Amino acid sequence: MSNKFDKEGEKFAEIVLEGQIDKIKRFLLKKKNSVSIVNFPDPNGQTALHKIIKETKAKNRKEIIDFLISEKVSCALKDKDGWTPLHCACYYTSPNTQENYNIIEILLLQREVQVNVTNDDGNTPLHYFFRNYNDPSCETLLKLFKEKGVDVNATNKNLETPLFNTVWKKYMFSARWLIANGVIVDKQNKNKESCLHWACREGNLEMATVLMEAGADPLLDSGSGTPIDYARKSIKMKL
């Protein structure tokens, strides 16, 4: 790869982050290798698409992402840590929730995007999605995840499913959605703890109730105790 091409790719990424769509278009108009430029990876393996998604304060993010896709940017390319653009979109959020939704939707509508792909930590995009979203307004996105065959029981390196994130964040809507869509409630992580262990440790009675109604076992032993033991130790929960 020539030094000249490297500089063009780096310059293009800088222009993208400036958020001026007209300037982006003018830059590419002069280039014969525009597809290669929009897919140029930096030393971390990130393209301009990764970067504009992560830069949540950038202007015109949705418009720029639409344009990059029209210029044949790869929506499935992993960076050096295994993060795809969809991982980034689900993890990095701006205060503008609707903008976040729109960007995730754009990516989910791309044929090449795979929802069960994992990064180096073993996390799927859905793991990150349920760290940040807990509202019925995201049901359209969840429907798209389902249509792409999302695995709600995918586990990361800690052997945690996305349900663990909803319990950690106390996200009741998201937990109920996962339960309704077949998540295994008694899945144990690398510490042999289930989601019910987590809910009981935090004294989250509402979450614990929902999990047990879905079949979670209050007598499942983690080696450090059962969920009931955790609840007894919790200063937040009254048995």
N, C-alpha and C positions, 0 to 999 in steps of 0.2 A: 504494500500500500504506500503510495507516494506521500512525501511530506506535504506536497501541495494539497492533495486530497484530504489529508488529516486536518490541515488548517481550514479548509472549506467546511468540513464537517463540524469542527469546533466553532467556527464563526456562525454557522447555521443555528446551532444549539443556543448560542448567545442571543441571536436575533429572535428566536422563538420565545425565549424567556422575557424578552422586552415587551411581548404582548401586542405587537403592532402587525396585524394580519397583512396589511398592504405591503409592508416592508419585507415580510416573509415571502410573499408571492413574487415580488420583484427580484429578490435574491435568487430564487429557484428558476425564474424565467430565463435567466442568462446561462443556466447550466444544462449541459446535455446529459449529465449523469445524476439527475435529480433523485431517482429512486435510491441510488447508493448513498446520496447525501442525507436524505431523511432517515435512513437506517444506519447512519454512521454511529458506531458505539464508542463511547469514551473509555478511558482506562478501567472504569468500573463496569463496563459492558452496558451502560445505559444510553439509550437513544434520546433524541429530542422529545419523543413521546413520553418516556419514563419521566423526564425532567419537568415537562410542563404539567404533568399530573401531580408530581410531588410538590411543585411550587404553588401552593394553594393561594398565595396572594397575587399571583400573576393575573394580568388582565386578559379578557377574551379567551379563557381557557377552552370552553366548549367549541367556540368557532375555530380555534387553532387546531384542536384535536380532530374536528371534522375535516379540516383542510389536509392535515397530515395523512389521514386515512384515504382521502381522495388521491393523494400523491403516492399511495401504496406503501405507507409505513407498516412495518410488521407489528401487529397487536399481540403477538404471541412470543416475541423474543424475550428470553431470560437475560437478566444481567448476571454479573459474576457470582452473586449470592442466590441466584435462582428466582429472583423476583420478576414476574411478568408485569406489564402495564396494569392488568386487572388486580394483581396483588397491591400495587401502589394505589390504585383508585379506591380500593376498599380500606386501606390502612390510613392514607393521608387525607384528612378531611378539612374543609374550610367552614367558616361559620354559615356560609350559604348552602344549606342542606339541599335545596333543589338543584343547585349546580352540581353538587356531589352525585346526586341521583342521576342527573342527566349524563354525566361522564361515565358512570358505571353502566348505565343502560346502553350507551353508544358501544361500549366494548363488548357487552354481552350479546349484542346483535351482530357482531362480526363472526363469520363462519369459522375462522381459524382459532378463535379463542376457546380454550379448554378450561373448564371450571374446576377440575380435579387435579390440576397440575400443582406440584408442591415446590416450595423454595427449599433452601438448604436447612432450614429449621423444621421442615416437614409440614409447614402450614399451607393450607389451600387458601384461595381468596375468601372463601366463606368463613374461615377462622377469623380473618381480620374484619370481615363485614359485621360479624356479630360482636365485635369489640366496640363498634361505633353506632350501630343502628338498632332501634327498638321502638318502632312505630308502625302502625297499620299502613301508613302512606308508602312504606317500602315493599308492599305486597307485590306490586308489579315487577319489581326487580327479583323478588324471590321466585315469582312464577317463571321468569327467564332462567334463573339458576336451575330450577327443576326441569325445564324443557331441555336444558343442555345436559341433563343427567347428573346433577350434583350429588355427591356422596356425603350425606349428613353424618356418617359414621367414620369419615376419614380421620386418622389420628396423626398428630405431629410427633416430634422426637420425644416429647414428654408423655406420649400415648394419650393425649387429650383430644377429644372431639370438639367441634364448635360449641357444643352444649356447655362445656366447662367455662367458656368465655361469657356466655349469657349468665351463668350462675355467679361468676366473679363480678360482673358488672351489674348484677341484680336486674337484668333485663327480662321482665316477665313476658311481654309479647313475644320476644324472640325465642325464649325457652318453650313457650307453648307451641310456637310454629314448628320448631324442631321436633318436639314430641309428636305433634300431629302428622309429621312427615317421616316418622319411622326411626328417630334416633334411639340408640340403645341407652337407656337411662342408667344402667348399672355398669357401664364401661368404667374400668379402673385405669388410672394413670400410672406412671412409673413408680409412684409412691403407694400404689395399691388403693388409692382413694377414689371414691366415686363422686359424682356431682352432689349427691346427698350428703356425703361427708363435708364437702365445702359449704353447702347451705347451712348445715347444722353448726359448723364451726363459727360461721359469721352470724348466727342467730337469726337467719332469714326464714321466719316461720312460713311466710306465704310461698316462697320458692320450695321449701321442704315439703309443704303440703302438696303442691302441684306435682313434684317428682314422685312422691309416694302414691298419689292417685294414678300416676302413670306406671306404677309397678316397682319403683325403686325400693330396694331392700334395706330397711333400717337396722338389720342385724349383720350386714356385710362387713366382715372384719378386714381392716387395712393392715393389720399388724400393730397399729397404734391405737386400735379401737374401732368400734362400730359407729355409725352415725349417731346412734342414741348416746354413746359415750361422749362423742364430740359435743352433742347438745347439752349434756349435763355439765360439761366443762365451760360452756359458753356463758358468759355473764349477760348475754343479750337475749337469751331464749329461756322462757319458762315452760317446763314440760307440763 
